[in-house]
Amino acid sequence: DAWSVRRQYLAAVYWAITTMTTVGYGDIVPITDSERAFTIFAMIVGGGFYGYVVAQATRVVADFDAQRGPYYQKMDTLRSWLTYHQVPLHVRRHVRRYYRTYFSHRTAFDERAIIDDLDPVSREKIADHVLPSCIRHNDLFGVLPRGALCKLIDVVRLVHFRAGEPLVAEGDRCGSMFVLYSGKVRVKRCGDDGRAEATEETLQPGGSFGQPAALGIDSRSRVSARAVAPSKVYVIPQDALLASFASLPEALHAMRQHVDPGWRLTY
C-alpha cells in the first residue's frame, strides 16, 4: 500500500531519532504509526535520562578538579620556575613540601567572600568547626568580638618543620605569629637589657609567640625558636592579619592592647 505523507514523515522521524540516540535497528521494530510514535517518545526520554546521568558525572569530576586543579597547576608552574633558576635540590624539596602542606589545608574557593556574607552567629559556628582549638583558644584572640574569629580562616597557614629546623632567630625581621599545633619547639629569649640571663622554654601544642610582630608592634623577632621534634606550626603573617581585620579596627586595637609590653610566652 502507498504510504501517506504523514506516515512517511513519522517513519523518517523514527529513523532520525533511532540514529541520533544510537539505539540501532533491532529484530523487534515498530510496525504501526502508534508504535513508531511511542518508540520515538521512549527513545527521547531514554536519551534525556542518559544525558542527565552523564551531566551529573561530569559535575562531580568538575567539582573535584576545582579543588585539585589549582594545586597541580601551581606545582607545574613552581617546578618550571625552580628549574629555570637552577635552584638547588634541597631548596626545591623544602619549597615543594611547603606547597603540599599549604594546599592540603586550603580550598580553591574565595573563603573571605563567603565569610563576609555570613551573619555573626554563622561566622562563630563556622570558626568553631574550621579553626583548630590552638587558634580558637589562644589568649590573643579571646578579645575579639563575636563572629570576628572567623576572619582568621583565610589567614592561618600550616607549616611543617623538621627536628632541628629553625623557625626564627632573635633580631631577624619578622612579621608573623607562630602557634604550635603539634610537636615541640624550643624558644629562647635574651634579657631586655642585654645583661639579664636568657630564658629558654619548650613550647607545647597550643603555645604561641610572635604576637607583637603579627600585630605590627615590632618589626624584629624578640625570640629565637627551633623545632626539637617534627612539628606543625600555624603561621599568621602580619600582612594577611591586618588586611583581614582592616574593616574591624576596634578588634585590632583590642588585640594590640592585650599584648603585654613585657611580652611573655602564652600557653
C-alpha contacts under 8 A as a table, 3 or more apart, distances in Angstrom:
res1	aa1	res2	aa2	distance
3	W	7	R	6.05
3	W	8	Q	6.32
4	S	7	R	5.22
4	S	8	Q	6.26
5	V	8	Q	5.06
5	V	9	Y	6.20
6	R	9	Y	5.25
6	R	10	L	6.24
7	R	10	L	5.04
7	R	11	A	6.15
7	R	33	D	6.81
8	Q	11	A	5.10
8	Q	12	A	6.12
9	Y	12	A	4.97
9	Y	13	V	6.14
10	L	13	V	5.14
10	L	14	Y	6.11
10	L	33	D	7.22
10	L	36	R	7.34
10	L	37	A	7.42
11	A	14	Y	4.95
11	A	15	W	6.16
11	A	33	D	8.00
11	A	36	R	7.21
12	A	15	W	5.09
12	A	16	A	6.19
13	V	16	A	5.00
13	V	17	I	6.07
13	V	40	I	7.89
14	Y	17	I	5.29
14	Y	18	T	6.02
14	Y	36	R	6.37
14	Y	37	A	7.61
14	Y	39	T	7.70
14	Y	40	I	5.86
15	W	18	T	5.14
15	W	19	T	6.16
16	A	19	T	5.16
16	A	20	M	6.13
17	I	20	M	5.15
17	I	21	T	5.96
17	I	40	I	6.58
17	I	43	M	7.23
17	I	44	I	7.65
18	T	21	T	5.47
18	T	22	T	6.04
18	T	23	V	5.41
18	T	24	G	6.03
18	T	25	Y	7.49
18	T	40	I	7.70
18	T	43	M	7.35
19	T	22	T	5.06
19	T	23	V	6.68
19	T	24	G	6.47
20	M	23	V	7.89
21	T	43	M	6.96
21	T	44	I	7.86
21	T	47	G	6.29
23	V	43	M	7.77
25	Y	29	V	7.33
26	G	29	V	6.51
30	P	33	D	7.90
30	P	35	E	5.08
30	P	36	R	5.36
30	P	39	T	7.34
31	I	35	E	6.34
31	I	36	R	6.96
32	T	35	E	5.22
32	T	36	R	6.36
33	D	36	R	5.08
33	D	37	A	6.13
34	S	37	A	5.13
34	S	38	F	6.17
35	E	38	F	5.16
35	E	39	T	6.05
36	R	39	T	5.01
36	R	40	I	6.10
37	A	40	I	5.15
37	A	41	F	6.32
38	F	41	F	5.12
38	F	42	A	6.16
39	T	42	A	5.02
39	T	43	M	6.12
40	I	43	M	5.22
40	I	44	I	6.27
41	F	44	I	5.22
41	F	45	V	6.27
42	A	45	V	5.20
42	A	46	G	6.02
43	M	46	G	5.00
43	M	47	G	5.91
44	I	47	G	5.10
44	I	48	G	6.08
45	V	48	G	5.10
45	V	49	F	6.21
46	G	49	F	5.15
46	G	50	Y	6.18
47	G	50	Y	5.07
47	G	51	G	6.10
48	G	51	G	5.03
48	G	52	Y	6.17
49	F	52	Y	5.02
49	F	53	V	6.36
50	Y	53	V	5.20
50	Y	54	V	6.32
51	G	54	V	5.11
51	G	55	A	6.06
52	Y	55	A	5.04
52	Y	56	Q	6.23
53	V	56	Q	5.23
53	V	57	A	6.27
54	V	57	A	5.11
54	V	58	T	6.12
55	A	58	T	5.03
55	A	59	R	6.14
56	Q	59	R	4.96
56	Q	60	V	6.31
57	A	60	V	5.16
57	A	61	V	6.40
58	T	61	V	5.14
58	T	62	A	6.05
59	R	62	A	4.95
59	R	63	D	6.08
60	V	63	D	5.19
60	V	64	F	6.28
61	V	64	F	5.08
61	V	65	D	6.16
62	A	65	D	4.98
62	A	66	A	6.10
63	D	66	A	5.02
63	D	67	Q	6.83
64	F	67	Q	5.46
64	F	68	R	6.36
65	D	68	R	4.95
65	D	69	G	4.78
66	A	69	G	5.53
66	A	70	P	7.14
66	A	108	A	6.49
67	Q	70	P	6.71
67	Q	71	Y	7.51
67	Q	107	T	6.26
67	Q	108	A	5.44
68	R	71	Y	5.22
68	R	72	Y	6.41
69	G	72	Y	5.42
69	G	73	Q	6.12
70	P	73	Q	5.04
70	P	74	K	5.89
70	P	108	A	6.85
71	Y	74	K	5.19
71	Y	75	M	6.11
71	Y	103	F	6.47
72	Y	75	M	5.06
72	Y	76	D	6.07
73	Q	76	D	5.23
73	Q	77	T	6.24
74	K	77	T	5.17
74	K	78	L	5.98
75	M	78	L	4.95
75	M	79	R	6.00
75	M	96	R	7.69
75	M	99	Y	7.83
76	D	79	R	5.14
76	D	80	S	6.31
77	T	80	S	5.24
77	T	81	W	6.12
78	L	81	W	5.05
78	L	82	L	6.09
79	R	82	L	5.29
79	R	83	T	6.14
80	S	83	T	5.12
80	S	84	Y	6.09
81	W	84	Y	5.13
81	W	85	H	6.39
82	L	85	H	5.31
82	L	86	Q	5.99
82	L	87	V	5.40
82	L	92	R	6.89
83	T	86	Q	4.90
83	T	87	V	6.49
84	Y	87	V	7.95
87	V	91	V	6.59
87	V	92	R	6.47
88	P	91	V	5.44
88	P	92	R	6.35
89	L	92	R	5.03
89	L	93	R	6.29
90	H	93	R	5.18
90	H	94	H	6.38
91	V	94	H	5.08
91	V	95	V	6.24
92	R	95	V	5.19
92	R	96	R	6.08
93	R	96	R	5.18
93	R	97	R	6.01
94	H	97	R	5.17
94	H	98	Y	6.30
95	V	98	Y	5.14
95	V	99	Y	6.39
96	R	99	Y	5.15
96	R	100	R	6.11
97	R	100	R	5.16
97	R	101	T	6.26
98	Y	101	T	5.25
98	Y	102	Y	6.03
98	Y	159	V	6.45
98	Y	160	H	7.17
99	Y	102	Y	4.85
99	Y	103	F	5.99
100	R	103	F	5.47
100	R	104	S	6.03
101	T	104	S	5.16
101	T	105	H	6.66
101	T	158	L	6.80
101	T	159	V	6.56
101	T	160	H	7.31
102	Y	105	H	5.64
102	Y	106	R	6.29
102	Y	157	R	6.60
102	Y	158	L	6.36
102	Y	159	V	7.18
103	F	106	R	4.87
103	F	107	T	7.09
105	H	157	R	8.00
105	H	158	L	7.38
107	T	111	E	7.94
110	D	113	A	5.60
110	D	114	I	6.58
111	E	114	I	5.11
111	E	115	I	6.07
111	E	153	I	7.79
111	E	154	D	6.40
112	R	115	I	5.14
112	R	116	D	6.06
112	R	151	K	7.35
112	R	154	D	6.26
113	A	116	D	5.23
113	A	117	D	6.58
114	I	117	D	5.51
114	I	118	L	6.95
115	I	118	L	5.38
115	I	123	R	6.71
115	I	150	C	7.20
115	I	151	K	7.30
118	L	122	S	5.94
118	L	123	R	6.00
119	D	122	S	5.40
119	D	123	R	6.20
119	D	147	G	7.75
120	P	123	R	5.01
120	P	124	E	6.14
120	P	146	R	6.27
120	P	147	G	4.36
120	P	148	A	7.54
121	V	124	E	5.14
121	V	125	K	6.37
121	V	146	R	7.54
121	V	147	G	6.27
122	S	125	K	5.12
122	S	126	I	6.11
122	S	147	G	7.53
123	R	126	I	5.07
123	R	127	A	6.06
123	R	147	G	4.90
123	R	148	A	7.43
123	R	149	L	7.77
123	R	150	C	5.50
124	E	127	A	5.14
124	E	128	D	6.27
124	E	146	R	6.67
124	E	147	G	4.56
124	E	148	A	7.57
124	E	149	L	6.98
124	E	150	C	6.36
125	K	128	D	5.16
125	K	129	H	6.45
126	I	129	H	5.19
126	I	130	V	5.99
126	I	150	C	6.83
127	A	130	V	5.22
127	A	131	L	5.36
127	A	136	R	7.83
127	A	147	G	7.92
127	A	149	L	6.38
127	A	150	C	4.74
127	A	153	I	7.29
128	D	131	L	6.05
128	D	132	P	7.85
128	D	136	R	7.34
129	H	132	P	7.86
130	V	153	I	7.29
131	L	135	I	6.49
131	L	136	R	6.49
131	L	150	C	7.98
131	L	152	L	7.96
131	L	153	I	6.49
132	P	135	I	5.61
132	P	136	R	6.40
133	S	136	R	4.90
133	S	137	H	5.73
133	S	206	G	7.94
134	C	137	H	5.60
134	C	138	N	6.05
134	C	179	V	7.06
134	C	180	L	7.44
134	C	181	Y	6.45
134	C	205	P	7.31
134	C	206	G	4.63
134	C	207	G	7.76
135	I	138	N	5.32
135	I	141	F	7.74
135	I	179	V	7.23
135	I	206	G	7.67
136	R	141	F	7.01
136	R	142	G	7.80
136	R	149	L	7.45
137	H	141	F	7.31
137	H	142	G	6.92
138	N	141	F	5.72
138	N	142	G	6.61
138	N	206	G	7.34
138	N	208	S	7.96
138	N	267	Y	7.74
139	D	142	G	5.11
139	D	143	V	7.62
139	D	266	T	7.43
140	L	143	V	6.55
140	L	211	Q	7.81
140	L	255	M	6.09
140	L	258	H	6.70
140	L	259	V	7.34
141	F	144	L	5.51
141	F	149	L	7.07
141	F	255	M	7.07
143	V	251	A	7.66
143	V	254	A	6.40
143	V	255	M	6.52
143	V	258	H	7.68
144	L	148	A	6.03
144	L	149	L	6.59
144	L	251	A	5.74
144	L	254	A	7.30
144	L	255	M	7.46
145	P	148	A	5.64
145	P	149	L	7.71
145	P	251	A	7.04
146	R	149	L	7.28
147	G	150	C	5.93
148	A	151	K	5.73
149	L	152	L	5.82
149	L	153	I	7.99
150	C	153	I	5.73
151	K	154	D	6.32
151	K	155	V	7.25
151	K	244	S	6.22
151	K	245	F	7.29
152	L	155	V	4.85
152	L	156	V	6.09
152	L	241	L	7.42
152	L	244	S	7.53
153	I	156	V	6.15
154	D	244	S	7.87
155	V	236	I	6.13
155	V	237	P	7.29
155	V	240	A	5.65
155	V	241	L	6.07
155	V	244	S	7.34
156	V	234	Y	5.99
156	V	235	V	5.75
156	V	236	I	4.95
156	V	237	P	7.65
157	R	234	Y	5.33
157	R	235	V	5.16
157	R	236	I	6.50
158	L	232	K	6.60
158	L	233	V	5.65
158	L	234	Y	4.43
158	L	235	V	6.23
159	V	232	K	5.74
159	V	233	V	5.33
159	V	234	Y	6.19
159	V	235	V	6.92
160	H	230	P	7.42
160	H	231	S	5.86
160	H	232	K	4.65
160	H	233	V	6.38
161	F	165	E	6.04
161	F	166	P	7.93
161	F	167	L	7.72
161	F	227	A	6.53
161	F	230	P	5.82
161	F	231	S	5.20
161	F	232	K	6.30
161	F	233	V	7.54
162	R	165	E	5.44
162	R	227	A	6.67
162	R	229	A	6.55
162	R	230	P	4.50
162	R	231	S	6.44
163	A	227	A	5.20
163	A	228	V	4.89
163	A	229	A	4.21
163	A	230	P	4.83
163	A	231	S	7.38
164	G	226	R	6.12
164	G	227	A	5.25
164	G	228	V	5.43
164	G	229	A	7.10
165	E	226	R	5.77
165	E	227	A	5.56
165	E	228	V	7.84
166	P	169	A	7.41
166	P	225	A	6.02
166	P	226	R	4.14
166	P	227	A	6.23
167	L	224	S	7.62
167	L	225	A	5.35
167	L	226	R	5.41
167	L	227	A	7.10
168	V	172	D	7.09
168	V	174	C	7.73
168	V	221	S	7.34
168	V	223	V	7.47
168	V	224	S	5.51
168	V	225	A	5.42
168	V	226	R	7.23
169	A	172	D	5.62
169	A	221	S	6.82
169	A	223	V	6.32
169	A	224	S	4.11
169	A	225	A	6.35
170	E	189	R	7.49
170	E	220	R	7.45
170	E	221	S	5.05
170	E	222	R	5.25
170	E	223	V	4.47
170	E	224	S	4.61
171	G	220	R	5.30
171	G	221	S	5.14
171	G	222	R	6.34
171	G	223	V	7.56
172	D	220	R	5.33
172	D	221	S	5.54
173	R	219	S	5.81
173	R	220	R	4.29
173	R	221	S	6.23
174	C	213	A	6.23
174	C	219	S	5.96
174	C	220	R	5.09
174	C	221	S	5.44
175	G	210	G	7.92
175	G	213	A	4.69
175	G	214	A	5.14
175	G	216	G	7.16
175	G	218	D	7.93
175	G	219	S	6.37
175	G	220	R	7.44
175	G	237	P	5.94
175	G	238	Q	5.06
175	G	239	D	7.76
176	S	210	G	6.13
176	S	211	Q	7.46
176	S	213	A	5.63
176	S	214	A	4.54
176	S	235	V	6.38
176	S	236	I	5.31
176	S	237	P	4.27
176	S	238	Q	5.38
177	M	208	S	7.31
177	M	209	F	5.94
177	M	210	G	4.20
177	M	211	Q	5.17
177	M	212	P	7.85
177	M	213	A	6.55
177	M	214	A	5.14
177	M	235	V	5.76
177	M	236	I	5.00
177	M	237	P	6.52
177	M	238	Q	7.65
178	F	208	S	5.45
178	F	209	F	5.49
178	F	210	G	6.04
178	F	211	Q	7.90
178	F	233	V	6.41
178	F	234	Y	5.79
178	F	235	V	4.80
178	F	236	I	6.44
179	V	205	P	7.89
179	V	206	G	6.32
179	V	207	G	5.87
179	V	208	S	4.32
179	V	209	F	6.81
179	V	233	V	5.62
179	V	234	Y	5.03
179	V	235	V	6.51
180	L	183	G	7.38
180	L	184	K	7.71
180	L	185	V	7.69
180	L	203	L	7.45
180	L	204	Q	6.95
180	L	205	P	4.96
180	L	206	G	5.37
180	L	207	G	5.56
180	L	208	S	6.19
180	L	231	S	7.55
180	L	232	K	6.43
180	L	233	V	4.53
180	L	234	Y	6.25
181	Y	205	P	5.07
181	Y	206	G	6.08
181	Y	231	S	7.46
181	Y	232	K	5.39
181	Y	233	V	5.27
181	Y	234	Y	6.56
182	S	204	Q	7.59
182	S	205	P	5.13
182	S	231	S	5.39
182	S	232	K	5.18
182	S	233	V	7.03
183	G	204	Q	7.09
183	G	205	P	6.64
183	G	227	A	7.88
183	G	228	V	7.94
183	G	229	A	5.72
183	G	230	P	5.75
183	G	231	S	4.14
183	G	232	K	6.49
184	K	202	T	6.62
184	K	203	L	5.83
184	K	204	Q	5.62
184	K	205	P	7.16
184	K	227	A	6.03
184	K	228	V	5.67
184	K	229	A	5.49
184	K	230	P	7.41
184	K	231	S	6.17
185	V	202	T	5.64
185	V	203	L	5.10
185	V	204	Q	7.14
185	V	225	A	6.56
185	V	226	R	5.58
185	V	227	A	4.27
185	V	228	V	5.52
185	V	229	A	7.21
185	V	231	S	7.45
186	R	200	E	7.04
186	R	201	E	5.79
186	R	202	T	4.29
186	R	203	L	5.93
186	R	225	A	5.57
186	R	226	R	5.41
186	R	227	A	6.19
186	R	228	V	6.45
187	V	200	E	5.67
187	V	201	E	5.41
187	V	202	T	6.07
187	V	203	L	6.83
187	V	223	V	6.57
187	V	224	S	5.69
187	V	225	A	4.40
187	V	226	R	6.70
188	K	198	A	6.99
188	K	199	T	5.76
188	K	200	E	4.29
188	K	201	E	6.52
188	K	223	V	5.61
188	K	224	S	5.12
188	K	225	A	6.29
189	R	198	A	5.61
189	R	199	T	5.34
189	R	200	E	6.37
189	R	222	R	6.65
189	R	223	V	4.67
189	R	224	S	6.41
190	C	194	G	6.72
190	C	196	A	7.11
190	C	197	E	6.61
190	C	198	A	4.08
190	C	199	T	6.28
190	C	223	V	7.40
191	G	194	G	5.25
191	G	195	R	6.20
191	G	196	A	4.40
191	G	197	E	5.76
191	G	198	A	5.43
191	G	199	T	7.60
192	D	195	R	7.70
192	D	196	A	6.93
193	D	196	A	6.34
203	L	207	G	5.51
203	L	208	S	7.57
203	L	267	Y	7.96
204	Q	207	G	5.63
204	Q	267	Y	7.70
206	G	267	Y	5.91
207	G	265	L	7.26
207	G	266	T	5.70
207	G	267	Y	4.42
208	S	211	Q	7.89
208	S	265	L	6.55
208	S	266	T	5.84
208	S	267	Y	6.82
209	F	265	L	6.09
209	F	266	T	7.22
210	G	213	A	5.32
210	G	214	A	6.38
210	G	221	S	6.94
210	G	222	R	7.60
211	Q	214	A	5.24
211	Q	215	L	6.23
211	Q	259	V	7.11
212	P	215	L	5.21
212	P	216	G	6.18
212	P	217	I	4.86
212	P	218	D	5.41
212	P	256	R	7.70
212	P	259	V	6.89
213	A	216	G	5.21
213	A	217	I	5.83
213	A	218	D	4.81
213	A	219	S	5.85
213	A	220	R	6.86
213	A	221	S	6.86
213	A	238	Q	6.91
214	A	217	I	7.65
214	A	236	I	6.77
214	A	237	P	5.99
214	A	238	Q	4.18
214	A	239	D	7.92
214	A	241	L	7.15
215	L	218	D	7.81
215	L	238	Q	6.15
215	L	241	L	7.65
215	L	242	L	7.26
215	L	252	L	7.63
215	L	255	M	7.80
215	L	256	R	6.59
216	G	219	S	6.71
216	G	238	Q	6.70
217	I	256	R	7.70
218	D	221	S	7.33
221	S	224	S	7.54
227	A	230	P	6.79
227	A	231	S	6.51
236	I	240	A	7.39
236	I	241	L	6.74
237	P	240	A	5.49
237	P	241	L	6.15
238	Q	241	L	5.13
238	Q	242	L	6.05
239	D	242	L	5.36
239	D	243	A	6.04
240	A	243	A	5.16
240	A	244	S	6.03
241	L	244	S	5.22
241	L	245	F	6.32
242	L	245	F	5.26
242	L	246	A	5.79
242	L	252	L	7.74
243	A	246	A	5.08
244	S	247	S	7.47
245	F	248	L	5.04
245	F	249	P	6.64
245	F	251	A	7.23
245	F	252	L	6.71
246	A	249	P	5.97
248	L	251	A	5.39
248	L	252	L	6.76
249	P	252	L	5.09
249	P	253	H	6.15
250	E	253	H	4.97
250	E	254	A	6.12
251	A	254	A	5.05
251	A	255	M	6.29
252	L	255	M	5.17
252	L	256	R	6.17
253	H	256	R	5.11
253	H	257	Q	6.08
254	A	257	Q	5.08
254	A	258	H	6.16
255	M	258	H	4.97
255	M	259	V	6.52
256	R	259	V	5.35
257	Q	260	D	7.48
259	V	263	W	6.77
260	D	263	W	4.89
260	D	264	R	7.59
